[in-house]
Amino acid sequence: MTELFIIWSILLSQIILGLAMGCALFRMVKGPRAQDRILGLDALYINGMLLLLTFGIRTANTIYFESALIIALLGFVSSIAFSKFLMRGEVIE
Amino acid sequence: MSHLTDLPLWAAIPVCILLLTGSIITLIGSIGLLRLKSFYSRLHAPTLGASAGVILICLASMLCFAVLQNRWIFHEVLIIVFIILTTPVTLMLLGQSALYRDRIEGKDGVPRKTKPEPSATDTEIV
């Protein structure tokens, strides 16, 4: 009973996070300007990180947690680099 | 699903509630990203998922593993602290660069750059 309950709620939250990733992906593909695309990418990697955390709860595997941490780190660096590129036209001055 | 059967009911219910609440809040933030009209209002929407969604889902993961392994677990606090620290930095920089681009193109509805007032010391020198 408990097992069924938690498996279904994990599945439901994964579907909801997948929908959220779809919204962010749509904004990234459609976005009228470059800053909209970067904002969509930022939201997309945060949603993907949350999806990996739910996979970690489902399988009790710590490798998902580590990959979520790496996605958070690299996503921050890439968003900062994109913003600097928009502002200056080059990443490293 | 062997490990999830070991989870008692008093821990399973908070884990489910935290997971569902966090994912629904993240979905609301992403729908806001899709539906809001201008870029500067769209900039606020995904922070819903980056603050509340991350905190709630990390709390669910912490609670689940702490009950299963019967010890305190603080790994997920690392993700929470990191995301909470970095999201405002990223979005402020992004908003600043968008403002810079809009000013260069001379769009309407964007505040002009304020010129510094001539101070008293300048007039004395002149």
Backbone of each chain as ProteinMPNN parsed JSONL, in Angstrom:
{"seq_chain_A": "MTELFIIWSILLSQIILGLAMGCALFRMVKGPRAQDRILGLDALYINGMLLLLTFGIRTANTIYFESALIIALLGFVSSIAFSKFLMRGEVIE", "coords_chain_A": {"N_chain_A": [[0.832, -1.198, 0.0], [1.786, 1.318, 0.97], [4.016, 1.371, -0.649], [2.94, 1.384, -3.219], [1.61, 3.814, -3.176], [3.756, 5.69, -2.886], [5.254, 5.162, -5.166], [3.51, 5.872, -7.243], [3.175, 8.582, -6.694], [5.77, 9.534, -7.093], [6.055, 8.995, -9.794], [4.081, 10.668, -10.852], [5.069, 13.19, -10.115], [7.369, 13.17, -11.631], [6.287, 13.24, -14.205], [5.082, 15.76, -14.126], [7.324, 17.394, -13.802], [8.541, 16.848, -16.216], [6.73, 18.054, -17.973], [7.157, 20.704, -17.195], [9.799, 20.998, -18.038], [9.31, 20.818, -20.749], [7.875, 23.214, -21.202], [9.903, 25.102, -20.652], [11.694, 24.378, -22.633], [10.248, 25.003, -24.903], [10.149, 27.788, -24.679], [12.84, 28.245, -24.999], [13.312, 27.434, -27.624], [11.503, 28.986, -29.122], [11.73, 31.619, -28.218], [11.719, 35.155, -28.607], [14.02, 36.786, -28.54], [17.603, 36.778, -27.889], [18.12, 36.853, -25.135], [15.812, 35.725, -24.063], [16.067, 33.104, -24.855], [18.302, 32.312, -23.387], [17.293, 32.539, -20.825], [15.329, 30.55, -20.939], [16.977, 28.305, -21.211], [18.266, 28.349, -18.741], [16.103, 27.869, -16.978], [15.49, 25.354, -17.934], [17.717, 23.723, -17.255], [17.56, 23.758, -14.493], [15.098, 22.5, -14.044], [15.678, 19.998, -15.122], [17.612, 19.147, -13.332], [16.072, 18.83, -11.025], [14.452, 16.735, -11.873], [16.353, 14.709, -12.062], [16.899, 14.417, -9.343], [14.483, 13.317, -8.437], [14.606, 10.882, -9.771], [16.723, 9.822, -8.36], [15.537, 9.425, -5.829], [13.77, 7.445, -6.525], [15.322, 5.234, -7.32], [17.143, 4.902, -5.286], [19.847, 5.555, -5.587], [23.005, 7.013, -5.331], [24.372, 8.226, -7.335], [22.842, 9.798, -8.949], [22.39, 12.058, -7.419], [24.941, 13.185, -7.39], [25.301, 13.768, -10.093], [23.297, 15.671, -10.365], [24.321, 17.739, -8.817], [26.574, 18.415, -10.332], [25.339, 19.302, -12.677], [24.079, 21.593, -11.68], [26.316, 23.183, -11.017], [27.686, 23.491, -13.542], [25.672, 24.601, -15.094], [25.265, 27.095, -13.902], [27.744, 28.34, -14.448], [27.663, 28.347, -17.258], [25.437, 29.951, -17.789], [26.258, 32.419, -16.751], [28.396, 32.894, -18.481], [27.066, 33.134, -20.943], [25.533, 35.437, -20.448], [27.527, 37.365, -20.087], [28.533, 37.288, -22.628], [26.425, 38.352, -24.125], [26.448, 40.944, -23.177], [29.023, 42.022, -23.651], [30.025, 40.95, -26.004], [32.122, 39.262, -26.042], [33.535, 36.505, -24.228], [35.697, 36.17, -22.408], [37.651, 38.768, -21.294]], "CA_chain_A": [[0.0, 0.0, 0.0], [2.687, 2.46, 1.05], [4.903, 1.323, -1.806], [2.164, 1.811, -4.383], [1.37, 5.233, -2.963], [4.933, 6.522, -3.149], [5.676, 4.982, -6.562], [2.654, 6.673, -8.107], [3.42, 10.022, -6.541], [7.043, 9.849, -7.749], [5.798, 9.004, -11.244], [3.313, 11.879, -11.166], [5.935, 14.368, -10.04], [8.268, 13.137, -12.79], [5.544, 13.716, -15.384], [4.902, 17.208, -13.992], [8.615, 18.042, -14.085], [8.751, 16.734, -17.657], [5.946, 19.122, -18.592], [7.845, 21.972, -16.928], [10.938, 21.039, -18.953], [8.772, 21.112, -22.075], [7.586, 24.656, -21.267], [11.172, 25.833, -20.743], [12.287, 24.08, -23.941], [9.493, 25.776, -25.893], [10.619, 29.174, -24.6], [14.208, 28.303, -25.525], [13.292, 27.305, -29.079], [10.706, 30.023, -29.752], [12.07, 32.918, -27.656], [11.926, 36.147, -29.662], [15.358, 37.356, -28.564], [18.634, 35.892, -27.346], [18.023, 36.74, -23.672], [14.739, 34.786, -23.751], [16.599, 31.746, -25.019], [19.188, 32.008, -22.25], [16.407, 32.335, -19.666], [14.74, 29.225, -21.099], [18.008, 27.3, -20.922], [18.473, 28.382, -17.291], [14.983, 27.144, -16.366], [15.547, 23.955, -18.377], [18.661, 22.9, -16.495], [17.087, 23.583, -13.104], [14.066, 21.461, -14.046], [16.333, 18.71, -15.341], [18.265, 18.767, -12.08], [15.023, 18.331, -10.121], [14.044, 15.429, -12.393], [17.381, 13.741, -11.653], [16.733, 14.146, -7.9], [13.386, 12.358, -8.244], [15.122, 9.567, -10.171], [17.533, 9.339, -7.247], [14.641, 8.889, -4.794], [13.119, 6.229, -7.018], [16.216, 4.085, -7.421], [18.04, 4.888, -4.125], [21.207, 5.538, -6.11], [23.545, 8.348, -5.036], [25.034, 8.798, -8.508], [21.959, 10.825, -9.477], [22.636, 13.274, -6.649], [26.2, 13.805, -7.833], [25.112, 14.377, -11.417], [22.502, 16.886, -10.178], [25.233, 18.778, -8.33], [27.419, 18.849, -11.454], [24.501, 20.104, -13.58], [23.893, 22.91, -11.063], [27.571, 23.942, -11.15], [28.002, 23.852, -14.921], [24.635, 25.484, -15.589], [25.558, 28.447, -13.415], [28.875, 28.897, -15.2], [27.293, 28.599, -18.649], [24.528, 31.102, -17.856], [27.078, 33.619, -16.562], [29.178, 33.125, -19.693], [26.156, 33.637, -21.975], [25.157, 36.822, -20.146], [28.687, 38.207, -20.397], [28.661, 37.359, -24.083], [25.424, 39.303, -24.611], [26.77, 42.31, -22.776], [30.304, 42.515, -24.162], [30.387, 40.421, -27.3], [33.148, 38.236, -25.884], [33.355, 35.88, -22.926], [36.829, 36.506, -21.547], [38.264, 40.002, -21.804]], "C_chain_A": [[0.874, 1.257, 0.0], [3.564, 2.554, -0.19], [4.2, 1.849, -3.051], [1.95, 3.332, -4.364], [2.58, 6.064, -3.397], [5.403, 6.354, -4.589], [4.828, 5.842, -7.489], [2.924, 8.153, -7.936], [4.756, 10.417, -7.156], [6.843, 9.931, -9.258], [5.07, 10.283, -11.661], [4.209, 13.11, -11.13], [6.946, 14.37, -11.182], [7.566, 13.626, -14.052], [5.395, 15.23, -15.336], [6.209, 17.943, -14.299], [8.953, 17.951, -15.567], [7.976, 17.801, -18.416], [6.619, 20.478, -18.4], [9.06, 22.111, -17.834], [10.482, 21.355, -20.365], [8.466, 22.592, -22.252], [8.881, 25.443, -21.454], [11.818, 25.615, -22.106], [11.584, 24.871, -25.042], [9.948, 27.228, -25.889], [12.025, 29.286, -25.191], [14.206, 28.236, -27.046], [12.627, 28.519, -29.715], [11.263, 31.416, -29.498], [12.401, 34.003, -28.65], [13.35, 36.696, -29.7], [16.329, 36.433, -27.846], [18.5, 35.749, -25.833], [16.887, 35.816, -23.248], [15.24, 33.344, -23.867], [17.499, 31.368, -23.854], [18.362, 31.763, -21.0], [15.746, 30.96, -19.731], [15.726, 28.128, -20.793], [18.258, 27.196, -19.421], [17.363, 27.604, -16.577], [15.048, 25.668, -16.716], [16.536, 23.152, -17.551], [18.255, 22.762, -15.041], [16.01, 22.5, -13.038], [14.668, 20.074, -14.267], [17.029, 18.206, -14.097], [17.242, 18.205, -11.087], [14.543, 16.951, -10.562], [15.061, 14.357, -11.999], [17.261, 13.425, -10.165], [15.583, 13.168, -7.653], [13.783, 10.957, -8.717], [15.967, 8.96, -9.064], [16.679, 8.792, -6.125], [14.074, 7.55, -5.239], [14.049, 5.025, -6.979], [17.159, 3.953, -6.238], [19.498, 4.815, -4.548], [21.798, 6.93, -5.921], [24.203, 8.99, -6.252], [24.168, 9.907, -9.118], [22.158, 12.143, -8.739], [23.897, 13.976, -7.137], [26.041, 14.45, -9.203], [24.263, 15.644, -11.313], [23.379, 18.039, -9.71], [26.098, 19.322, -9.471], [26.614, 19.696, -12.43], [24.294, 21.496, -13.009], [25.133, 23.772, -11.24], [27.775, 24.423, -12.58], [26.945, 24.772, -15.517], [24.846, 26.91, -15.144], [26.669, 29.09, -14.237], [28.472, 29.23, -16.625], [26.35, 29.801, -18.753], [25.293, 32.406, -17.683], [27.856, 33.939, -17.833], [28.304, 33.672, -20.813], [25.793, 35.1, -21.716], [26.303, 37.771, -20.452], [28.849, 38.363, -21.898], [27.661, 38.34, -24.663], [25.85, 40.728, -24.328], [27.997, 42.837, -23.504], [30.622, 42.059, -25.573], [31.528, 39.427, -27.243], [33.09, 37.738, -24.447], [34.459, 36.289, -21.967], [37.508, 37.74, -22.123], [39.738, 40.038, -21.474]], "O_chain_A": [[0.725, 2.137, -0.848], [3.825, 3.637, -0.714], [4.754, 2.631, -3.824], [2.088, 4.021, -5.375], [2.451, 7.014, -4.17], [5.903, 7.31, -5.182], [5.349, 6.469, -8.411], [2.906, 8.905, -8.91], [4.88, 11.519, -7.691], [7.386, 10.815, -9.92], [5.393, 10.898, -12.677], [4.124, 13.972, -12.005], [7.343, 15.434, -11.656], [8.157, 14.333, -14.868], [5.554, 15.912, -16.348], [6.208, 18.978, -14.966], [9.575, 18.857, -16.121], [8.48, 18.385, -19.375], [6.652, 21.299, -19.315], [9.335, 23.197, -18.344], [11.165, 22.068, -21.1], [8.75, 23.17, -23.301], [8.959, 26.335, -22.299], [12.413, 26.531, -22.675], [12.217, 25.347, -25.985], [10.116, 27.837, -26.946], [12.365, 30.295, -25.808], [15.009, 28.907, -27.694], [13.11, 29.034, -30.723], [11.283, 32.275, -30.38], [13.289, 33.808, -29.479], [13.845, 37.04, -30.773], [15.925, 35.426, -27.264], [18.731, 34.669, -25.291], [16.969, 35.185, -22.194], [14.873, 32.481, -23.07], [17.465, 30.231, -23.384], [18.684, 30.883, -20.202], [15.613, 30.281, -18.713], [15.365, 27.121, -20.182], [18.439, 26.102, -18.888], [17.631, 26.791, -15.693], [14.702, 24.819, -15.895], [16.242, 22.017, -17.177], [18.569, 21.754, -14.409], [15.993, 21.686, -12.115], [14.22, 19.094, -13.67], [17.049, 17.005, -13.824], [17.515, 17.224, -10.394], [14.257, 16.094, -9.725], [14.688, 13.239, -11.645], [17.495, 12.287, -9.759], [15.674, 12.3, -6.785], [13.352, 9.96, -8.138], [15.944, 7.749, -8.843], [17.047, 7.789, -5.514], [13.916, 6.633, -4.433], [13.623, 3.919, -6.646], [17.916, 2.984, -6.175], [20.292, 4.097, -3.939], [21.177, 7.922, -6.303], [24.556, 10.169, -6.213], [24.688, 10.841, -9.728], [22.104, 13.214, -9.343], [23.925, 15.198, -7.281], [26.568, 15.533, -9.455], [24.47, 16.589, -12.074], [23.208, 19.177, -10.147], [26.328, 20.528, -9.568], [27.118, 20.688, -12.958], [24.326, 22.479, -13.748], [25.029, 24.953, -11.573], [28.008, 25.608, -12.816], [27.261, 25.626, -16.346], [24.631, 27.842, -15.919], [26.553, 30.237, -14.667], [28.876, 30.262, -17.16], [26.45, 30.584, -19.697], [25.021, 33.387, -18.375], [27.97, 35.101, -18.224], [28.725, 34.561, -21.553], [25.749, 35.907, -22.645], [26.093, 38.85, -21.007], [29.247, 39.42, -22.387], [27.989, 39.085, -25.587], [25.636, 41.621, -25.149], [28.007, 43.991, -23.934], [31.405, 42.704, -26.27], [31.876, 38.815, -28.252], [32.649, 38.458, -23.551], [34.187, 36.708, -20.842], [37.894, 37.76, -23.292], [40.425, 40.998, -21.821]]}, "seq_chain_B": "MSHLTDLPLWAAIPVCILLLTGSIITLIGSIGLLRLKSFYSRLHAPTLGASAGVILICLASMLCFAVLQNRWIFHEVLIIVFIILTTPVTLMLLGQSALYRDRIEGKDGVPRKTKPEPSATDTEIV", "coords_chain_B": {"N_chain_B": [[11.495, -2.446, -6.746], [12.599, -2.48, -4.04], [13.658, -1.017, -1.941], [11.833, 0.983, -1.384], [9.74, -0.227, -0.121], [10.553, -0.484, 2.454], [10.117, 1.925, 3.569], [8.404, 3.576, 6.079], [4.908, 4.425, 6.704], [4.5, 6.921, 7.932], [6.664, 8.343, 7.063], [6.44, 8.193, 4.343], [4.219, 9.663, 3.517], [4.859, 12.504, 4.045], [7.052, 12.657, 2.24], [5.829, 12.208, -0.25], [4.058, 14.405, -0.325], [5.846, 16.581, -0.258], [7.299, 16.131, -2.633], [5.291, 16.286, -4.64], [4.275, 18.88, -4.223], [6.569, 20.451, -4.692], [7.127, 19.832, -7.394], [4.815, 20.742, -8.649], [4.915, 23.481, -8.09], [7.213, 24.122, -9.516], [6.286, 23.606, -12.091], [4.346, 25.619, -12.313], [5.978, 27.889, -12.303], [7.334, 27.462, -14.744], [5.252, 27.564, -16.56], [4.579, 30.216, -16.252], [6.867, 31.316, -17.35], [6.336, 30.693, -19.955], [3.994, 32.126, -20.556], [4.011, 34.865, -19.806], [4.25, 38.355, -20.823], [6.348, 40.369, -21.429], [9.985, 40.487, -21.57], [11.154, 41.31, -19.173], [9.253, 40.787, -17.243], [9.083, 38.08, -17.563], [11.447, 37.276, -16.542], [11.115, 36.895, -13.854], [9.676, 34.579, -13.465], [10.887, 31.822, -13.58], [12.284, 31.725, -11.177], [10.645, 30.786, -9.223], [10.649, 27.991, -9.476], [13.342, 27.664, -9.018], [13.763, 28.391, -6.397], [11.623, 27.551, -4.449], [10.89, 25.053, -5.569], [13.356, 23.623, -5.729], [14.092, 23.586, -3.005], [11.966, 22.138, -1.789], [11.96, 19.634, -3.136], [14.547, 18.726, -2.618], [14.36, 18.53, 0.157], [12.499, 16.432, 0.334], [14.033, 14.347, -0.759], [16.12, 14.262, 1.122], [14.695, 13.51, 3.448], [13.652, 11.005, 2.705], [16.007, 9.413, 2.267], [17.203, 9.683, 4.758], [15.443, 8.36, 6.469], [15.479, 5.808, 5.34], [18.183, 4.979, 5.553], [18.591, 5.345, 8.173], [19.988, 7.446, 9.48], [21.292, 10.812, 9.859], [21.199, 12.939, 7.002], [22.889, 15.208, 5.0], [23.54, 15.899, 2.428], [22.004, 17.04, 0.377], [21.613, 19.618, 1.161], [23.741, 20.987, 0.193], [23.17, 21.315, -2.559], [20.89, 22.944, -2.294], [21.92, 25.3, -1.028], [23.778, 26.098, -2.947], [22.22, 26.592, -5.276], [20.499, 28.584, -4.305], [22.325, 30.601, -3.817], [23.397, 31.132, -6.372], [21.38, 31.636, -8.292], [20.177, 34.345, -8.092], [22.419, 35.883, -8.839], [22.937, 35.058, -11.492], [20.487, 35.787, -12.775], [20.343, 38.526, -12.322], [22.566, 39.423, -13.744], [21.82, 38.636, -16.299], [19.491, 40.186, -16.699], [20.644, 42.699, -16.614], [22.277, 42.636, -18.908], [20.318, 42.375, -20.852], [18.981, 44.798, -20.546], [21.004, 46.519, -21.321], [21.264, 45.803, -24.044], [18.721, 46.55, -24.962], [18.817, 49.304, -24.539], [20.805, 50.084, -26.319], [19.568, 49.54, -28.739], [17.602, 51.422, -28.581], [14.934, 51.043, -27.647], [11.421, 51.543, -26.818], [9.944, 52.175, -23.559], [12.005, 51.429, -21.928], [14.038, 52.317, -19.256], [15.966, 55.297, -19.372], [19.534, 55.866, -19.256], [20.667, 57.366, -16.333], [22.037, 60.586, -16.082], [24.847, 61.723, -14.243], [24.413, 64.189, -11.706], [25.698, 67.529, -11.868], [27.985, 68.278, -9.413], [28.655, 70.297, -6.417], [31.358, 70.681, -6.09], [32.405, 70.51, -8.648], [31.472, 72.842, -9.913], [32.817, 74.745, -8.471], [35.443, 74.34, -9.228], [35.297, 74.931, -11.94]], "CA_chain_B": [[11.296, -1.4, -5.747], [12.761, -3.129, -2.732], [13.97, -0.086, -0.853], [10.704, 1.838, -1.04], [8.831, -0.939, 0.789], [11.04, -0.312, 3.824], [9.762, 3.254, 4.05], [7.142, 3.531, 6.827], [3.869, 5.32, 6.182], [4.652, 8.282, 8.455], [7.667, 9.05, 6.26], [6.063, 8.19, 2.926], [3.26, 10.739, 3.23], [5.56, 13.782, 3.822], [7.871, 12.618, 1.027], [4.926, 12.397, -1.399], [3.536, 15.772, -0.342], [6.936, 17.49, -0.637], [7.617, 15.927, -4.053], [4.239, 16.808, -5.523], [4.218, 20.345, -4.102], [7.73, 21.031, -5.366], [7.043, 19.738, -8.851], [3.73, 21.607, -9.145], [5.399, 24.866, -8.057], [8.125, 24.276, -10.652], [5.474, 23.693, -13.316], [3.734, 26.952, -12.347], [7.022, 28.813, -12.735], [7.64, 27.282, -16.159], [4.114, 28.086, -17.341], [4.756, 31.664, -16.241], [7.908, 31.607, -18.352], [5.734, 30.551, -21.276], [2.832, 32.963, -20.831], [4.147, 36.296, -19.522], [4.38, 39.069, -22.091], [7.632, 40.996, -21.75], [11.145, 39.748, -21.046], [11.473, 41.664, -17.79], [8.35, 40.065, -16.341], [9.414, 36.659, -17.688], [12.67, 37.02, -15.76], [10.772, 36.541, -12.478], [8.91, 33.337, -13.34], [11.572, 30.569, -13.226], [12.826, 31.719, -9.813], [9.739, 29.982, -8.402], [11.186, 26.636, -9.459], [14.721, 27.635, -8.526], [13.81, 28.506, -4.934], [10.72, 26.648, -3.723], [10.958, 23.705, -6.118], [14.603, 22.976, -5.317], [14.086, 23.339, -1.561], [11.013, 21.088, -1.413], [12.351, 18.316, -3.642], [15.733, 18.301, -1.861], [13.898, 18.093, 1.482], [11.913, 15.108, 0.171], [15.126, 13.391, -0.934], [16.801, 14.128, 2.417], [13.84, 12.767, 4.379], [13.572, 9.616, 2.253], [17.248, 8.678, 2.518], [17.496, 9.657, 6.187], [14.639, 7.297, 7.093], [15.903, 4.5, 4.827], [19.507, 4.587, 6.048], [18.541, 5.498, 9.623], [20.974, 8.413, 9.972], [21.073, 12.136, 9.298], [21.855, 13.13, 5.703], [22.889, 16.638, 4.687], [24.133, 16.149, 1.108], [21.165, 17.868, -0.485], [21.749, 21.019, 1.582], [24.755, 21.545, -0.712], [22.468, 21.789, -3.766], [20.016, 24.07, -1.927], [22.729, 26.498, -0.798], [24.403, 26.522, -4.195], [21.215, 27.181, -6.179], [20.002, 29.833, -3.722], [23.354, 31.634, -3.977], [23.784, 31.467, -7.744], [20.279, 32.083, -9.157], [20.076, 35.811, -8.222], [23.572, 36.414, -9.577], [22.716, 34.8, -12.913], [19.372, 36.522, -13.354], [20.672, 39.953, -12.327], [23.484, 39.677, -14.86], [21.049, 38.496, -17.538], [18.645, 41.364, -16.832], [21.509, 43.835, -16.919], [22.709, 42.595, -20.301], [19.147, 42.647, -21.688], [18.765, 46.249, -20.486], [22.06, 47.121, -22.14], [20.93, 45.618, -25.46], [17.544, 47.362, -25.292], [19.218, 50.71, -24.605], [21.559, 50.308, -27.553], [18.631, 49.582, -29.856], [16.697, 52.548, -28.42], [13.539, 50.602, -27.541], [10.551, 52.288, -25.911], [9.619, 51.487, -22.321], [13.217, 51.069, -21.204], [14.527, 53.539, -18.609], [17.229, 55.851, -19.881], [20.634, 55.912, -18.297], [20.635, 58.675, -15.686], [23.323, 61.288, -16.098], [25.166, 62.222, -12.902], [24.201, 65.623, -11.497], [26.927, 68.28, -11.598], [28.024, 68.524, -7.973], [29.129, 71.624, -6.034], [32.819, 70.777, -6.243], [32.714, 70.741, -10.052], [31.26, 74.248, -10.251], [33.875, 75.55, -7.857], [36.657, 74.22, -10.032], [35.088, 75.694, -13.172]], "C_chain_B": [[11.432, -1.981, -4.343], [12.925, -2.101, -1.628], [12.775, 0.745, -0.455], [9.688, 1.12, -0.158], [9.264, -0.786, 2.238], [10.602, 1.023, 4.422], [8.434, 3.181, 4.812], [6.175, 4.597, 6.341], [4.046, 6.743, 6.673], [5.74, 9.047, 7.726], [7.246, 9.152, 4.804], [5.136, 9.354, 2.598], [3.949, 12.102, 3.103], [6.42, 13.796, 2.571], [7.0, 12.871, -0.201], [4.458, 13.833, -1.482], [4.618, 16.757, -0.789], [7.252, 17.371, -2.124], [6.566, 16.567, -4.951], [4.163, 18.321, -5.447], [5.374, 20.995, -4.855], [7.601, 20.968, -6.861], [5.929, 20.622, -9.4], [4.171, 23.07, -9.135], [6.359, 25.125, -9.22], [7.368, 24.406, -11.96], [4.82, 25.061, -13.435], [4.755, 27.992, -12.815], [7.313, 28.693, -14.217], [6.494, 27.761, -17.039], [4.156, 29.607, -17.37], [5.809, 32.101, -17.238], [7.332, 31.571, -19.76], [4.749, 31.667, -21.572], [3.057, 34.454, -20.629], [4.593, 37.044, -20.771], [5.792, 39.574, -22.367], [8.773, 40.216, -21.112], [11.362, 40.038, -19.576], [10.482, 41.064, -16.802], [8.612, 38.562, -16.412], [10.613, 36.281, -16.824], [12.33, 36.539, -14.355], [10.224, 35.132, -12.358], [9.752, 32.12, -12.928], [12.217, 30.578, -11.844], [11.933, 30.957, -8.849], [10.255, 28.545, -8.309], [12.566, 26.578, -8.847], [14.792, 27.82, -7.024], [12.941, 27.442, -4.27], [10.809, 25.218, -4.239], [12.193, 22.958, -5.658], [14.568, 22.646, -3.831], [13.172, 22.169, -1.22], [11.468, 19.718, -1.894], [13.617, 17.817, -2.938], [15.352, 17.858, -0.451], [13.273, 16.707, 1.408], [12.993, 14.049, 0.053], [15.87, 13.163, 0.381], [16.007, 13.276, 3.381], [13.796, 11.292, 4.008], [14.839, 8.846, 2.601], [17.601, 8.627, 3.998], [16.707, 8.556, 6.879], [15.123, 5.928, 6.636], [17.226, 4.062, 5.435], [19.655, 4.814, 7.542], [19.666, 6.356, 10.182], [20.67, 9.762, 9.332], [21.844, 12.294, 7.997], [21.759, 14.604, 5.334], [23.449, 16.933, 3.297], [23.325, 17.156, 0.294], [21.207, 19.342, -0.083], [22.752, 21.741, 0.687], [24.088, 22.11, -1.966], [21.619, 23.006, -3.441], [20.827, 25.348, -1.8], [23.309, 27.011, -2.107], [23.398, 27.205, -5.115], [20.726, 28.521, -5.632], [21.03, 30.946, -3.887], [23.514, 32.063, -5.424], [22.641, 32.008, -8.592], [20.152, 33.602, -9.224], [21.222, 36.421, -9.002], [23.353, 36.262, -11.078], [21.641, 35.706, -13.483], [19.621, 38.026, -13.33], [21.594, 40.29, -13.486], [22.745, 39.613, -16.187], [20.154, 39.708, -17.768], [19.447, 42.593, -17.198], [21.931, 43.825, -18.388], [21.533, 42.833, -21.242], [18.841, 44.138, -21.717], [19.775, 46.983, -21.359], [21.728, 47.005, -23.623], [19.745, 46.483, -25.862], [17.908, 48.834, -25.398], [19.973, 51.017, -25.886], [20.614, 50.41, -28.74], [17.633, 50.716, -29.738], [15.246, 52.156, -28.359], [12.755, 51.5, -26.6], [10.306, 51.46, -24.653], [10.821, 51.022, -21.541], [13.752, 52.332, -20.543], [15.862, 53.987, -19.192], [18.306, 55.751, -18.817], [20.649, 57.309, -17.686], [22.019, 59.293, -15.72], [23.616, 61.791, -14.682], [25.007, 63.733, -12.819], [25.541, 66.324, -11.311], [26.963, 68.699, -10.124], [28.657, 69.888, -7.686], [30.628, 71.776, -6.274], [33.192, 71.072, -7.686], [32.562, 72.224, -10.401], [32.338, 75.135, -9.636], [35.142, 75.524, -8.7], [36.508, 75.048, -11.305], [34.979, 77.172, -12.827]], "O_chain_B": [[10.482, -1.969, -3.561], [12.41, -2.271, -0.524], [12.689, 1.18, 0.693], [8.862, 1.768, 0.485], [8.452, -0.936, 3.151], [10.702, 1.23, 5.631], [7.429, 2.761, 4.238], [6.563, 5.545, 5.659], [3.779, 7.687, 5.93], [5.75, 10.277, 7.758], [7.642, 10.084, 4.104], [5.248, 9.962, 1.534], [3.666, 12.819, 2.143], [6.518, 14.825, 1.901], [7.37, 13.643, -1.085], [4.452, 14.428, -2.56], [4.357, 17.654, -1.591], [7.45, 18.378, -2.803], [6.89, 17.291, -5.893], [4.005, 18.987, -6.47], [5.18, 21.976, -5.572], [7.925, 21.936, -7.549], [6.064, 21.192, -10.483], [3.847, 23.821, -10.055], [6.335, 26.192, -9.833], [7.735, 25.196, -12.83], [4.741, 25.613, -14.532], [4.437, 28.865, -13.623], [7.518, 29.703, -14.889], [6.718, 28.297, -18.124], [3.814, 30.223, -18.38], [5.665, 33.132, -17.894], [7.768, 32.308, -20.644], [4.662, 32.121, -22.713], [2.345, 35.253, -21.238], [5.223, 36.473, -21.662], [6.375, 39.258, -23.404], [8.556, 39.389, -20.227], [11.71, 39.142, -18.807], [10.828, 40.85, -15.64], [8.389, 37.847, -15.435], [10.775, 35.127, -16.429], [13.136, 35.859, -13.72], [10.287, 34.535, -11.283], [9.36, 31.428, -11.989], [12.661, 29.529, -11.378], [12.382, 30.527, -7.787], [10.298, 27.955, -7.23], [12.936, 25.58, -8.229], [15.793, 27.442, -6.416], [13.453, 26.539, -3.608], [10.804, 24.273, -3.451], [12.107, 21.801, -5.245], [14.968, 21.553, -3.43], [13.556, 21.295, -0.442], [11.376, 18.741, -1.151], [13.75, 16.62, -2.685], [15.944, 16.922, 0.085], [13.479, 15.887, 2.303], [12.905, 12.988, 0.67], [16.212, 12.031, 0.722], [16.567, 12.415, 4.061], [13.891, 10.425, 4.878], [14.767, 7.753, 3.163], [18.216, 7.666, 4.461], [17.227, 7.889, 7.772], [15.177, 4.989, 7.431], [17.382, 2.896, 5.797], [20.701, 4.521, 8.121], [20.234, 6.042, 11.228], [19.891, 9.848, 8.383], [22.987, 11.852, 7.884], [20.673, 15.183, 5.353], [23.798, 18.077, 3.003], [23.886, 18.012, -0.39], [20.877, 20.216, -0.885], [22.636, 22.943, 0.449], [24.388, 23.225, -2.391], [21.608, 23.983, -4.19], [20.474, 26.368, -2.391], [23.331, 28.217, -2.35], [23.68, 28.267, -5.67], [20.556, 29.479, -6.385], [20.663, 32.105, -4.076], [23.746, 33.242, -5.689], [22.89, 32.768, -9.528], [20.027, 34.133, -10.328], [21.022, 37.378, -9.75], [23.554, 37.204, -11.844], [21.829, 36.322, -14.532], [19.159, 38.737, -14.223], [21.427, 41.321, -14.138], [22.993, 40.413, -17.089], [20.06, 40.208, -18.889], [19.003, 43.428, -17.985], [21.946, 44.869, -19.04], [21.706, 43.422, -22.31], [18.488, 44.688, -22.76], [19.436, 47.946, -22.047], [21.882, 47.965, -24.377], [19.735, 47.077, -26.94], [17.373, 49.544, -26.25], [19.801, 52.086, -26.474], [20.804, 51.236, -29.632], [16.883, 50.969, -30.681], [14.396, 52.832, -28.939], [13.318, 52.135, -25.708], [10.434, 50.235, -24.657], [10.669, 50.28, -20.57], [13.907, 53.345, -21.225], [16.753, 53.182, -19.463], [18.02, 55.573, -17.633], [20.644, 58.311, -18.401], [23.025, 58.644, -15.435], [22.7, 62.241, -13.993], [25.405, 64.465, -13.724], [26.435, 65.777, -10.665], [26.066, 69.398, -9.652], [29.139, 70.557, -8.601], [31.108, 72.856, -6.616], [34.161, 71.785, -7.947], [33.405, 72.797, -11.093], [32.721, 76.152, -10.215], [35.822, 76.537, -8.866], [37.423, 75.763, -11.712], [34.8, 78.002, -13.718]]}, "name": "protein", "num_of_chains": 2, "seq": "MTELFIIWSILLSQIILGLAMGCALFRMVKGPRAQDRILGLDALYINGMLLLLTFGIRTANTIYFESALIIALLGFVSSIAFSKFLMRGEVIEMSHLTDLPLWAAIPVCILLLTGSIITLIGSIGLLRLKSFYSRLHAPTLGASAGVILICLASMLCFAVLQNRWIFHEVLIIVFIILTTPVTLMLLGQSALYRDRIEGKDGVPRKTKPEPSATDTEIV"}
